[in-house]
Amino acid sequence: MATRSVLAVADKLVNKFGFALDEDAGDAHIFYSRQVDGVGKVSTHFSHGEKEIRDVLIRAVAGQLRVNGAYFKNMLDCKNSCGARIEQIRENPVGPLARFHDPRKK
């Protein structure tokens, strides 16, 4: 079972994909969020004290960020750019936005 460092994932979110630490989100978790034009706020969180993230949690984070697990892993491995991620959210959303997505509307 593959794991990833929470610090490495958080670093990619902030430094490559433009997420910011959400200071007002609460004390139980560390929240990262980003406003995406035409979509709204996209956010995820990690538990304090969590050092490694297993695949099942990687998929959960991917869902919170509205992309699928494989796509998120490619983001972390520098195979998808920030612009590509935003297009993925707009054109093929996963999670809560998927039910509102009409592929006929551009």
C-alpha positions in Angstrom: 0.0 0.0 0.0 1.5 3.3 -1.1 1.6 6.3 1.2 2.6 9.9 0.7 3.9 12.4 3.2 1.3 14.9 4.4 3.9 17.7 4.2 4.7 16.8 0.6 1.1 16.8 -0.4 0.4 20.1 1.5 3.5 21.6 -0.2 2.2 20.7 -3.7 -1.2 22.1 -2.9 0.2 25.4 -1.7 3.2 25.9 -4.0 2.0 24.4 -7.2 -1.8 24.6 -7.2 -2.3 27.9 -5.3 -4.1 26.6 -2.2 -3.8 28.6 1.0 -3.8 27.5 4.6 -7.3 28.3 5.9 -6.7 29.7 9.3 -10.4 30.1 10.2 -11.4 26.5 9.5 -11.0 25.1 13.0 -8.6 23.3 15.3 -9.3 19.6 14.7 -7.8 19.6 11.2 -5.5 21.6 8.9 -7.6 23.0 6.0 -6.4 24.2 2.6 -8.6 26.0 0.2 -8.7 27.8 -3.1 -11.3 29.9 -4.9 -11.8 28.7 -8.5 -13.5 31.1 -10.9 -16.9 29.7 -12.1 -16.7 26.9 -9.5 -16.4 28.4 -6.0 -14.3 27.4 -3.1 -12.5 24.0 -3.3 -11.0 22.7 -0.1 -9.5 19.7 1.7 -8.1 19.0 5.1 -5.7 16.8 7.0 -5.8 15.7 10.6 -3.2 17.3 13.0 -0.6 14.7 13.7 -1.1 12.8 10.5 2.3 12.2 9.0 1.4 9.9 6.0 -1.6 9.6 3.8 -2.6 6.1 2.5 -4.2 5.6 -0.9 -7.7 5.5 0.5 -7.2 9.0 2.0 -5.6 10.2 -1.2 -8.8 9.2 -3.0 -10.8 11.1 -0.4 -8.7 14.2 -0.8 -9.1 13.9 -4.6 -12.9 13.8 -4.2 -12.8 16.9 -2.0 -10.7 18.6 -4.7 -13.3 17.5 -7.3 -10.9 15.3 -9.3 -10.6 11.5 -9.4 -7.9 9.7 -7.5 -5.6 8.9 -10.5 -5.8 12.5 -11.6 -4.8 13.7 -8.2 -1.9 11.3 -8.0 -0.7 12.7 -11.3 -1.1 16.2 -9.9 1.2 15.3 -7.0 3.7 13.6 -9.4 3.9 16.9 -11.5 2.1 15.3 -14.5 -0.8 17.8 -14.4 -0.5 21.6 -14.2 -2.7 24.0 -12.1 -4.5 25.1 -15.3 -5.2 21.6 -16.3 -6.7 20.9 -12.8 -9.0 23.8 -13.1 -10.1 22.7 -16.5 -10.7 19.2 -15.1 -12.9 20.6 -12.4 -14.9 22.7 -14.9 -15.2 20.1 -17.7 -15.4 16.8 -15.8 -16.1 17.4 -12.1 -16.1 14.6 -9.6 -18.0 14.8 -6.3 -20.7 17.4 -5.4 -20.3 19.4 -8.6 -20.8 16.3 -10.9 -24.6 16.2 -10.5 -24.8 19.9 -11.7 -22.5 19.5 -14.6 -24.1 19.7 -18.1 -21.5 18.8 -20.7 -23.5 20.6 -23.3 -22.9 24.0 -21.6 -19.5 25.5 -22.3 
